[in-house]
Amino acid sequence: MSKRRLLAIILAVGATGLPITAAVAGDVNVGINIGVPAPPRIVLPAPPPVVVVPNSPVSYVPSVDFNLFVYGGRYYTFRDGAWFYAGSHRSPWTFIATERVPRPVIGVPVTYYKVPPGHAKNMERRAAVPAGPPSEGWCPPGQAKKGRC
């Protein structure tokens, strides 16, 4: 193949490839979605007063309307099904996987949550509904599908 013919092929491919590349490049969207929830927008102008959870090394903040715990010099919050931590009251909040949250924080009784976790809400609902035989119209969640009610 001659140099002239090779040059013509390269130019032809390049000429047809450029408009395609430009059209594709205009439609590209860049985003990162790895399943990590966005951190909460919590602003604490000063360290909040804390109260120790009885029989626990964890403290909670009763003066706020969201879940806020203090343990080991860090702040922890549970919001929208995810845990976050901050190094101080002024630090930015960072997502933390549930298995990495310290056990004492996870072990805080639900009564010290301002907004109980979803499973705790379901437990409270079940406790509020009188348990009786299925003939009385109440059946625990999931049991009807199993044919137990």
C-alpha positions, 0 to 999 in steps of 0.5 A: 500500500502506498503512503498516499493511499494510507494517508487518504484512509487515515484522513477519511477515518479521521474526517468521519470520526470527528463529528461522531466523537463531537456528538458523543462528547456532547451527550456525556454526563459524569456522575459518581453514584456508589450508593453512599448517602449524602451527609446531613446538613447539621450545623452546631455553632457550639458543642451541645450539652450532652447526657450520658446514656445510663450504663453506657460510655455513650452520651446523647444530645437531648436539646436537638430534634435529631439523633445525635450521640457522642462517643470517643470524642466523635459525634454520630448521627443516624439519619435516613437509614444511614450512620454518619460521624464528625470529629467535632461539632464543627467538622463535616459529616462523613458516611460510615458503614453500619459495621464500622460504627462502634458497638456502644453507639449501635447498642444505644437503646431506642428510647434515646433516639429522637427519630427511631430507626425503621425497625424500631418503629415497626417494633413499637407498632407491633407492641401497640397493636394488641396481639390476638388470634388471627381471627380478630383481624390482626396478623404480624407482618409477613405471617399471612404470606406464610399461611400462618394467619 
